[in-house]
Amino acid sequence: MAETLENQALHNLGQIIDEKHDQNIVSLGMVKSINEDNGKIDCILEFNDIDQNRNDKIVADAKKTLEEIPGITKVNIVTTYHNVNNSVESNDLEISKDHNLGVSKIKYIIAVASGKGGVGKSTIAVNIASAFKSLGLKTCLLDADIYGPSIPKMINVNEKPISDGKTIETINRYGLSTMSMGYMVDNESPFVWRGPMVMKAINEMVDRVNWGRADIMVIDMPPGTGDIHLSLVKKLNISGSVIVSTPQDIALIDVIRGLKMFEKTEVPILGIVENMSYFLAPDTGKEYKLYGESKTDQIAEKYDYEILSRIPHDPLLLEQCDKGHPLTDLVPDHKVSKLFIEMAETIIKKLKLERLSETI
Ligand code: ADP
């Protein structure tokens, strides 16, 4: 039975023509997998370029035609992305020079990393980026946390970036030029990654995006210390990294791993941010330690790293992350925003960063 329904599904998908290639999506090899179970169909479609309008149309057509099959009660389409052009063609390099593609015109790139997820890495990345902007720097924000891109929600982006299929425009929010894999994929369907696709996706977000000229780029790295980190560090000339931790021991152990990874790749550690360091009572302004005594000082001293900032657990910071407007941009004179702005100033000093306008 399942086989019949799967055959029927494949037959129906074979009627969908990709107008770009004037061929059906089955013969183009876009249908990577199709599984039917109890009337529920899971289908993986693989695209080979980021042409959102075209991809959206194919997904919608596929969903429609699969739903029409008698006996099918639920259709789940997962999209993946795979660039068949492994090499950067010389043609592309020409475009790069002419159109400000890629990151070559960004003076400094800093990576915001953490040993594990959930410590507030994205929150810190977004607010540091806003702080740089508030200090007058032209700032870019790249969400490289492809496994769980949270930047789109944090800065309230629901639209897709404009692309002609070859180059992709950044989405500007709150004065930041931003890009996230979360912009490219459908929120509803999980994004399935195979190893080599990850770097290809990252390459797209770096090389094909019209980043233009900027003072600084803040990268929200994926949590942990995997291959993506090493590849990104090798690919981009990262000026320094900021490690985010919480006062809990377990996170600190991960942070040490993170620090070592960056040391190996010779990217200087700018310092550690201890997030959710304490709770700041909104009514009294009193500070409460949430996790007991922090071990961050010991670690920082042992490895000779600076603690760049201690950010409290703050209800408004959380609320604004959920609402999609970074606190540092919305209320620059809030106590927490001031901490981010101070931290940005410290980083600027460390990088000896001058404003773009002063140097070109
Ligand atoms: P990560 O990027 O490390 O996975 P996030 O930045 O997504 O972590 O943060 C996880 C959750 O914790 C989010 O809901 C975020 O709003 C919240 N959060 C992070 N830092 C703080 C903070 N200092 N105060 C209050 N909430 C925070």
Residues whose N, C-alpha, C, O or C-beta is under 5 A from the ligand:
A	BS01	ADP	K116 G117 G118 V119 G120 K121 S122 T123 S150 M276 I311 P312 H313 D314 L317 L318 C321
